[in-house]
């Protein structure tokens, strides 16, 4: 069975084809990153318009030699995300579904991230822990079974990716800030600044990052000559503080659930420093840590198509 996945929740126009026997047989992503970088963040109206302009070409590229008539069902991101952007993908999916007379399956964007590593690592079995960290969401989820999830903890304010972007802006770095923080942190001393680790010792699994971001702001305001070396030290110290909080929360989660598989997903999962620090936990906690391929850390349609292939299509109304 072939499932066509459509993802337009934010600033990527993405379409992929998942074959139940062969896996991903075609995919294409158009990123609007350069367009939004000029404004220092995603402009919803511009995102919607660009989805309209690019989605047909992205479909053609994703299909390649696969005939559109061989598609058995269509899965699309129904939310959460930018309303206008989501409507473009949903409308396009509805049109294709009607024209091809095939089932249409709405998929939660976050569920796509939760389940995406299973597409690449078939040895993963439920239940498992997923740390979902992106620009819009940061949460720890107990993935008990298909469509059975429990949020164990989440950020009470800024998402991890959001905090990275805001600190990058304070340092005068381009948008999106995460990759730039990671890059300059390579030349910095992670112990140069003792930034706070909010809620690291709390009894629950919730997180908070706004205080850490504010601490970085106050530190920068006191520095007269914010040179490149100091920027690198601040970036490295901030990155370590965030990672320390995430590591502490996952340690506590493993203790509470006794799950042996941990998945780190979402855009922030592309951060190599965070990946390495979590990989070190395997021997300490006797667990296995998985990450999606770098191209599947950000928004993509492959995860939507994959989750769609696991779902039972709704019956058509007569």
C-alpha angles and dihedrals in degrees: 000000000000121000122194112211124202124193124183104141096129133343103335122084102205136171129174140173119223120195114201090221103034104030120222108007098171139007141164134186129191111195123205092195097117092049094052095041089076089064097041093243144023115304105208097209093050090047092054093048093049091050088056092051098046108032098088093050091046089053092052092048093048094049094049105162093349111111114235088223090064092064111110101190142358127230121191137179108260096179178029101039143077107334097222093046092048091051091057092055094042094049091048091049092049091050093051092045092053094044094048094036093228132134122278120215123192113214129197109237093223092052087057090058093044094054102032097096090059087065090062101030110044090178090073111103130187136283100059140140120252123196103199110195122171142133093281106026139039117178145138112230132191103217100202100167140328108314090358109108135153124197105223097179141350143177114285092207130355121029115233094251090047091054091050091052093048094048090047089055090051088054093049094249124148126259129293089046103191098079091044093051089050092048099051092039088069088073095042138088110246090203096051093097126031099217118182122265101215117214092354090136098036119129092238133059096247122120137209127197106166092087091052091050090050091050089055089050093052091047092053092047090059094052115091097189109038096188128173094265092054091046089053092050092049092048092049093046092048092048091051092049091053092046092049090056093048092047092049092050094049091049089055091045092054090050092051099044103029088218113155099200121072124185123196109198141164132063095303089057086077089070106110095205091055090046092053094047092051092045088059088062093067095080094036097052099024092240137128119238121204132190130188116245109276091255090057097048092080127052111305140156096230091077091048092051091046095051089044090056089058094053131086108240115238115256116255117249114246 
